[in-house]
């Protein structure tokens, strides 16, 4: 089974020739510097995910799943522009990094146009759709994990509100820490926060995000 998955993964990679998740992380990390925060160029990311992709492999086959991912990747490539870079961050999820003079509103309109003109169909005639989340560096977040989480949260909101939508990251309301945590956990969290110089709320959000991804929620 692992060999089959690897073969399909390689097939898609060769067809699209995109950098993957590690490259996305490395490139974005390199851009999130104090120097770039003070410069005029905007750094904006967009995460793109296929809606209901699981049914493609289950209702048809992995070859059909590969075709859908490849056609999707080629469609996204057409919307890159000079200031954008496209990555296949994992499975049926893609990521854009934009660095330049484009504002988030411009990126939103670009992604809307990309979504509206997306035309990939399954053998039974069902039209596939995509959901997109956008986040802006230094406005929504300054650290890699937090910025990606904000874009991912926006993408989830797009899916929750009916899928086939584009959503911008927005300010989040945090709830106070509760008795769900033991005193020992909170003490260790405080020590970790001081050691790493990262707010406790950010660390808790990152931990929650890892938990949700683990259980595919």
VMD Tcl script that draws the C-alpha trace (Angstrom):
set ca {
  {0.00 0.00 0.00}
  {2.81 2.42 0.90}
  {4.53 1.64 -2.42}
  {1.33 2.41 -4.35}
  {0.92 5.75 -2.56}
  {4.55 6.63 -3.27}
  {4.10 5.85 -6.96}
  {1.05 8.09 -7.20}
  {2.80 10.84 -5.26}
  {5.76 10.69 -7.65}
  {3.45 10.72 -10.67}
  {1.78 13.94 -9.51}
  {5.08 15.57 -8.56}
  {6.62 14.86 -11.96}
  {3.56 16.21 -13.75}
  {3.39 19.47 -11.78}
  {7.08 20.11 -10.94}
  {6.19 22.12 -7.82}
  {8.12 22.52 -4.60}
  {6.43 20.75 -1.71}
  {5.54 21.53 1.88}
  {9.13 21.67 3.11}
  {9.98 24.20 0.43}
  {6.90 26.25 1.32}
  {8.01 26.35 4.97}
  {11.62 27.20 4.16}
  {10.73 29.99 1.72}
  {8.11 31.53 3.98}
  {10.37 31.31 7.05}
  {13.07 33.16 5.10}
  {10.63 35.99 4.32}
  {9.33 36.45 7.87}
  {12.18 38.62 9.09}
  {12.27 41.93 10.94}
  {13.87 43.48 7.87}
  {10.98 42.46 5.62}
  {8.51 43.65 8.24}
  {9.91 47.17 7.82}
  {10.05 47.13 4.02}
  {7.24 48.14 1.69}
  {6.62 44.77 0.02}
  {3.62 42.76 1.19}
  {3.95 39.08 2.06}
  {0.67 37.22 1.67}
  {-0.10 33.51 1.64}
  {-3.09 31.61 0.30}
  {-3.91 27.99 1.06}
  {-6.03 26.13 -1.50}
  {-7.80 22.85 -0.73}
  {-10.00 20.64 -2.89}
  {-13.52 20.22 -1.49}
  {-14.68 16.65 -0.76}
  {-11.57 15.18 -2.37}
  {-11.75 11.99 -0.28}
  {-14.69 10.76 -2.34}
  {-12.68 10.96 -5.57}
  {-10.36 8.12 -4.56}
  {-13.10 6.15 -2.80}
  {-15.80 6.48 -5.51}
  {-13.45 6.17 -8.46}
  {-9.74 5.32 -8.09}
  {-6.34 6.81 -7.32}
  {-5.61 7.44 -10.99}
  {-8.67 9.65 -11.10}
  {-7.50 11.38 -7.92}
  {-4.12 12.02 -9.54}
  {-5.79 13.51 -12.61}
  {-7.86 15.88 -10.48}
  {-4.81 17.05 -8.50}
  {-2.72 17.53 -11.65}
  {-5.46 19.48 -13.47}
  {-6.00 21.57 -10.34}
  {-2.29 22.34 -10.04}
  {-2.10 23.38 -13.70}
  {-5.12 25.64 -13.24}
  {-3.52 27.33 -10.21}
  {-0.26 27.85 -12.13}
  {-2.11 30.09 -14.57}
  {-2.83 32.55 -11.74}
  {0.70 32.86 -10.35}
  {1.75 36.25 -11.64}
  {5.29 37.56 -11.30}
  {5.12 38.04 -7.54}
  {3.70 34.62 -6.69}
  {5.09 31.13 -6.10}
  {2.97 27.99 -6.01}
  {3.65 24.91 -3.87}
  {2.00 21.56 -3.35}
  {2.02 21.62 0.43}
  {0.53 18.14 0.82}
  {-2.00 15.75 -0.71}
  {-4.70 17.83 -2.38}
  {-3.63 21.09 -0.72}
  {-1.67 23.85 -2.45}
  {-0.09 27.03 -1.16}
  {0.73 30.40 -2.71}
  {3.32 32.85 -1.42}
  {3.06 36.39 -2.78}
  {5.74 39.02 -2.14}
  {5.39 42.37 -3.81}
  {3.13 45.40 -4.08}
  {-0.16 43.50 -4.34}
  {-2.51 44.22 -1.44}
  {-4.54 41.50 0.25}
  {-7.63 42.83 -1.53}
  {-5.87 42.27 -4.86}
  {-4.96 38.72 -3.83}
  {-8.54 38.10 -2.72}
  {-9.87 39.18 -6.13}
  {-7.23 37.07 -7.87}
  {-8.20 34.01 -5.82}
  {-11.90 34.69 -6.43}
  {-11.28 34.76 -10.17}
  {-9.23 31.57 -9.90}
  {-12.01 29.86 -7.94}
  {-14.79 30.97 -10.29}
  {-12.92 29.74 -13.37}
  {-11.93 26.40 -11.85}
  {-13.48 23.74 -14.07}
  {-12.48 20.18 -13.18}
  {-15.15 17.48 -13.42}
  {-15.36 13.86 -12.31}
  {-16.36 11.01 -14.65}
  {-19.96 11.20 -13.40}
  {-20.14 14.90 -14.33}
  {-19.79 16.23 -10.79}
  {-17.93 19.55 -10.72}
  {-15.07 19.76 -8.23}
  {-14.67 22.96 -6.20}
  {-11.92 24.57 -4.12}
  {-11.85 26.54 -0.87}
  {-9.19 29.16 -0.16}
  {-7.86 30.91 2.95}
  {-5.68 34.04 2.84}
  {-3.43 35.53 5.54}
  {-1.12 38.55 5.53}
  {2.30 38.51 7.18}
  {2.91 40.96 10.03}
  {-0.76 41.99 9.98}
  {-2.33 38.66 10.90}
  {0.82 37.02 12.30}
  {4.62 37.30 12.27}
  {5.63 33.68 12.89}
  {5.43 30.87 10.33}
  {3.23 28.52 12.37}
  {0.80 31.26 13.35}
  {0.52 32.73 9.85}
  {-0.16 29.33 8.30}
  {-2.65 28.56 11.04}
  {-4.48 31.83 10.31}
  {-4.70 31.00 6.60}
  {-5.79 27.45 7.41}
  {-8.45 28.78 9.78}
  {-9.75 31.09 7.04}
  {-9.86 28.14 4.64}
  {-11.79 26.07 7.19}
  {-14.26 28.96 7.58}
  {-14.73 28.96 3.81}
  {-15.52 25.23 3.91}
  {-17.77 25.55 6.96}
  {-19.78 28.28 5.23}
  {-20.60 26.10 2.25}
  {-17.28 25.42 0.48}
  {-16.28 26.84 -2.90}
  {-15.40 30.17 -1.27}
  {-12.43 32.45 -0.51}
  {-11.97 33.78 3.02}
  {-9.58 36.28 4.59}
  {-7.97 35.69 7.96}
  {-9.59 37.77 10.67}
  {-8.92 38.76 14.24}
  {-9.73 35.88 16.55}
  {-11.36 35.99 19.94}
  {-9.63 33.83 22.51}
  {-11.38 32.14 25.43}
  {-9.67 32.11 28.84}
  {-7.71 29.06 29.97}
  {-10.00 26.79 31.96}
  {-9.88 23.88 34.36}
  {-9.33 21.57 31.38}
  {-5.59 21.95 32.07}
  {-3.76 20.67 35.13}
  {-1.63 23.00 37.24}
  {1.47 21.11 36.14}
  {0.58 21.59 32.47}
  {0.04 25.32 32.96}
  {3.35 25.70 34.82}
  {5.20 23.86 32.07}
  {3.39 25.96 29.45}
  {4.53 29.10 31.27}
  {8.14 27.86 31.33}
  {8.00 27.00 27.62}
  {6.55 30.43 26.83}
  {9.37 32.18 28.68}
  {12.06 29.94 27.21}
  {10.93 30.40 23.61}
  {9.73 33.99 23.93}
  {6.33 33.03 22.52}
  {2.97 33.91 24.08}
  {1.07 31.13 25.83}
  {-2.00 31.75 23.67}
  {0.03 31.23 20.49}
  {1.51 27.98 21.84}
  {-1.95 26.70 22.79}
  {-3.33 27.55 19.35}
  {-0.45 25.69 17.69}
  {-1.04 22.66 19.93}
  {-4.78 22.70 19.18}
  {-4.07 22.96 15.44}
  {-1.79 19.89 15.62}
  {-4.52 17.99 17.47}
  {-7.20 18.88 14.91}
  {-4.92 17.91 12.02}
  {-4.12 14.60 13.72}
  {-7.81 13.70 13.81}
  {-8.50 15.27 10.40}
  {-11.04 17.81 11.65}
}
mol new
graphics top color blue
foreach p $ca { graphics top sphere $p radius 0.5 }
foreach p [lrange $ca 0 end-1] q [lrange $ca 1 end] { graphics top cylinder $p $q radius 0.2 }
display resetview
